[in-house]
Each structure stands twice: as structure tokens, then as C-alpha cells.
């Protein structure tokens, strides 16, 4: 990222979103990119001022989402029955739990528009597949570890597939191109 880039470590994805939002309003910051527990600042306008600013930052108790997006999903994924068993429920129980999730886009990565959605309760987290699939269809709803994701394009993937959506998750002609930009609250609506 270059000699002037800064990588700031924070406690978790919630703090990364909070620091990113806070830094984007500061003149001394350059390009700000959140990660799972880091924030990358590329080409800061004033590195010394940025270091002083970050040293004075305190994580807030609550991070307000930038906006809320409802994503309709059909629960018919290849791993749905396995997830239901792991969650000690049936398909209707999975649908109820998915509908109750309060997710927030923590950061984007892996593929353009692929948002890592935080907010899956630890009791529902499941490990990735032992062997990834060579092709996961575009629009697939999946969980991997403690994250929820929606695949914007067809790609390989090792997350457990719950279902799918027809919503365009990434569109170069949209501003911003990623529908689920960091800080966006996401509500999954089973159909």
C-alpha cells in the first residue's frame, strides 16, 4: 500500500466501521478502507495529523448504521438441511432465525460487492466447509464462521449455502457500486 499507508488495528468489525466512518469526515485522512479488525488509510493528506487524530479516538458505545437495506431471500440452499440440524431446528426455524438477524456490513472483500455481514450470534456460527465448492452461484446466501455473506457473482466458495437472492449486489453503474457498503444495516427477508 506504500510507505505512507497506515494500518490501524482495532478490537473488532464494529470498531473498524466506527473508526472508518469517523475518519472519512477528517481532512487529514486519505482513502479509508475497513477490515475485520483493522482500518487501512492510504495516502493520508497529513500523516502526522492523522496519527494524532487516531490517538485521540475513543470507540463509541453504539455505531449508527448509514442506512438499512432489505434483501429478499429464498431459503433453498444446498446446506440448508445441515444448517437446520446444526441449529437444532427445521427449515422453518432457520427461516425464523434468518429473519431475526440484525446484520451490519462490516467490510467488503473477496470479490467486488461481497460484504462480510457481522451480527450472527455466536451460537449460530458454523465452520466453513472442509473443501470449498468450485462454483457458488451468484446471489447465494451463506454463512462461514461468524459471518453472513451474499455472493455478488458466481465464484468458488467454502461457506454453507442457505439460499439465494435476485438482488444485484454489485453494479458498476450504481453509486456506490456495492449495495451493501460498510456500515449498511442488512435485514434478510425470507420469501
Number of C-alpha atoms within 10 A of each C-alpha: 10 7 7 13 16 19 16 16 14 17 11 14 24 26 25 27 29 23 24 23 20 14 21 15 9 12 12 17 22 19 14 19 20 26 24 20 17 22 24 19 23 19 18 19 15 13 18 10 14 20 15 10 14 13 9 8 11 10 14 11 9 9 14 14 16 12 12 14 13 11 18 16 23 17 23 15 17 12 17 20 17 16 22 17 12 14 16 10 13 16 17 12 13 21 20 13 16 19 16 12 17 15 22 30 26 28 27 21 12 11 13 16 24 22 27 27 26 23 19 19 12 10 9 14 17 17 13 16 15 8 9 13 13 10 12 19 16 18 20 25 25 23 24 18 15 18 23 23 21 26 26 25 19 14 14 13 20 18 25 26 26 26 19 22 22 13 15 16 22 21 14 10 7 9 9 12 15 19 20 27 22 26 25 22 22 21 18 21 18 19 10
